[in-house]
Structures are given as C-alpha cells and as structure tokens.
Amino acid sequence: MAAVEPLNRQFRLASRPVGLPRASDWTLEQAPPPRPAAGEVLVRVQYISLDPAMRGWMNEGRSYIQPVAIGDVMRALGAGEVIASESPDLAVGEYVTGLFGVQEYAVAHPAAVGRADISVAPLPVYLSALGMPGMTAYFGLLDIGKPTAGETVVVSGAAGAVGSLVGQIAKLKGARAVGIAGGPEKCSYIVQELGFDAAIDYKAQDVPAGLAEHCPEGVDVYFDNVGGPILDAALARLARRARVVICGAISQYNALDAVQGPANYLSLLVNHASMTGFVVSDYGDRLAEGLAEMAGWLAAGRISSREDIVEGIEAFPEALLRLFSGENNGKLELHVGD
C-alpha cells in the first residue's frame, strides 16, 4: 500500500487587519508539499517565529519590506530540517532557519537560509538569542547605542525577546540596565534572573517617576520597542549626548488613529542627543560576527534566552495576539512538529 503524502497546512492572508488582527483575516489551507527545484531544498518547518514586525507586514503601504499580498502565505521566520535536497550546499538532515512562512513545509535556496547547529543550542534558540531578536539586540545596542561602562541603558519591552537581551548585553559592557516591563512577574524576572539593575512596571507605576528614581543622572541610551507615551517619558529624561535607538513601536501597531509621534523630541536638541531607527537586515553582512559573539556568551552562561512556545500551527491567529497583550514570556514561537 502506497504511503499517503502529507499535506502542507498554511495560513494565508485573507484581508488587511484594521486594528488587532482577527481570525477572519486568515484562511487555513492545505496543499501538497512543494517540491524543490534544481538548487533548492525542502524544509519541514518545526518552529515558527511570532514577531511584532508581522503586524506591519500585513499593512499596505511604504515600509522597509513589501507587504504580504492578499492570498499569499503569511511571512514568518522559521526553523526546521532539510528533508529533500537538490543542492550540493545543503544535505538532508541539516537544520536551517529562514523566511519560511506560516506553513509546515517550505522550499528555499541555500543562500537564503542560515544553518542551525543543534549541538550548540536547541533549535528554538535559533529564532531567539541566536536569531533575529538576538541580532537586533546585539547590533542595535552596540552599533547605535554604543553604551560604555558606567552609563545607564533603559530598554522598553524589557521582558520580551529583544529587550531581555538588550539589558543583558548592556550589563556585559559594564553599563547599568533599567528595564520597563508590564507586571510584577516580568519585572522580577528581569531583575532577579537576568541581572537588570532596576525595573519599572508601566502597568502599576508612574514611568516618568520611575525613570527619575532609577536614572538620577539621566538616560544615556534608550532602546525603544514600544513607542507612545513611554518613548516620550524616556525622551524627557535624556542625558547629554544620549543615544535613542528606535527598534519598534508595538503600542502603535494596531492603532485605529494616526500613530502617536514623540511630543518631547526637542529634548534631542537640548541634550545634543540622537535618535536612530534601524532594522536588523541592515547588518546582513555582519551576522556571522553577531552570531559568534552571542553563541559564546550563551555557552559561557553570560546571557540566557527564554522561549515561550505554543503548540500547533492551528493556534497561529490566537497566539499572535499574545504579542500585543503582553502575555508572552520571552520569545514567542509556534511548535509545528518534529
């Protein structure tokens, strides 16, 4: 009896969300797995990365990347195993990461994927500290923020995938790390487990008052993941020649009205400060450098990585919303299967 070919379950964008994405903005479809052409490989996706940037990819309009087209498989980073190869550069059984989409099988060219050595770290870590969040934290903080020993680094979204690494790297460089996070559990986590010097609970505390308490000499580096009023509070507390790193603005991604811009931007002028936005793809030619450093720190126990894993591809629409309610603890991923 012939073996039954597995089906490829995939989420396709059905409509552009207004505000928070809804289940009706997606369709879950099934199709035979694609077949690799000459020079390509077939990847069985095991983990799918859920990232705030995905909300922006659903919008139509000018951005740093083309929006996902209606009817297309939703764009997402993933990690999995090569199960068929038509390329001499990747063998069956190797593990890789890439933009595989929210689906169970994907074809890819070896030049468009990264290798994942699971003897170094478990596969989910390659979507976390050894993946896009880790590279974002590494290059954003060190290349743009440029903290020096004794300076004060403040990061919002401090218990999230990027923010938690920013604070740890700041400590490695001899800086003070102050995190802004939501809820006592997250604040305790970044101080007690990750070694931050202080935490501000934006859900229960006055953020400007917290910054005044924990940053009496001002904020030398502010790494922003949330935008909105918290960005304004940080701008109001800048030290002279401070550096503001704009990584994301998760508080604004589902806004029904115009995006709230910074009201306190004149603080940049008064304090001779700078504010710079970036995306991690700016550093594509230096990823090997960042990966080597992060892997070394992980192996030495100098930084830690936390993954929050949800089971099943069918959980995608609901799991994605956890990013915007702050329910995730660490890097949010979907476990598709082994």
Secondary structure, 3 states (H helix, E strand, C coil): CCCCCCCEEEEEECCCCCCCCCHHHEEEEEECCCCCCCCCEEEEEEEEECCCHHHHHCCCCCCCCCCCCCCCECCCEEEEEEEEECCCCCCCCCEEEEECCCECEEEECHHHCEECCCCCCCHHHHHCCCCHHHHHHHHHHHHHHCCCCCCEEEEECCCCCCHHHHHHHHHHCCCEEEEEECCHHHHHHHHHHCCCCEEEECCCCCHHHHHHHHCCCCEEEEEECCCHHHHHHHHCCEEEEEEEEECCCHHHCCCCCCCCCCCCCHHHHHCCCEEEECCHHHHHHHHHHHHHHHHHHHHCCCCCCCEEEEECHHHHHHHHHHHHHCCCCCEEEEECCC
